[in-house]
Amino acid sequence: MLTYHPGDSLAHRLDPRTKLFVQAAFALAIFAHTTPRGLAVFTVVTGGILAAGRVSPADPIRGFAPALPFLLIAPLVRTVSLSPLGIDPAAAVEPALASYRVLLVLVVSGVYLRTTSVRDSRAAVERLLPGRIGRFFGVGVALVFRFFPVLLADLRRVREASKARLGNERSLSERMRIIGTAGVRRAFARSDRLSLALRARCFAWNPTLPGLRLERRDYPVLVVGVAFVASVFV
């Protein structure tokens, strides 16, 4: 599960605004450099980001496991030619590179989720987007980061309960219907409890958020982010 884990790594100690900027700049740059050589360079950069957060590559890959089948299917689909009918392995190169770019972006995002608390993320969003818009998006980020892992855990428990009751012997469509229906029911129940909990805790749109301040260690990382953006125009 991709949730915040306290630590003292470099990525943990960076200002969340710095990490958001570098993450966005990385995504912008990697989609501008589509050659295998460019992807090789960004693979090394991704390794450095993983090391900065002391995160294993397996953690973000497991966390984004539901998206992986789509990244694998795209190259496979392109290999099949319907007119004329046949298989063209060369056609899979471009979608495979595109899928690999998305995978690298997901890994970098996983490092951010592992090294940044929900409160820090909300504070960063509200400072980058002032006013009510910033508060709205800040609350949205906080709720998604806290709510989404709970929903995934609910779906996992539903699937395990169905399997324990020999649900894996049912047809695929029937299993999808059972798990989807139970998941939607639990999501609505969670939403009702969340709404009640927010009212009980006197939810405020302008809570006291942690103070953010750029430190010396942030400036070299910001320079790296600027270099990513500049590479788009080179």
Secondary structure, 3 states (H helix, E strand, C coil): CCCCCCCCCHHHHCCHHHHHHHHHHHHHHHCCCCCHHHHHHHHHHHHHHHHHHCCCCHHHHHHCHHHHHHHHHHHHHHHEEECCEEECHHHHHHHHHHHHHHHHHHHHHHHHHHHCCHHHHHHHHHHHCCHHHHHHHHHHHHHHHHHHHHHHHHHHHHHHHHHHCCHHHCCHHHHHHHHHHHHHHHHHHHHHHHHHHHHHCCCCCCCCCCCCCCCCCHHHHHHHHHHHHHHHCC
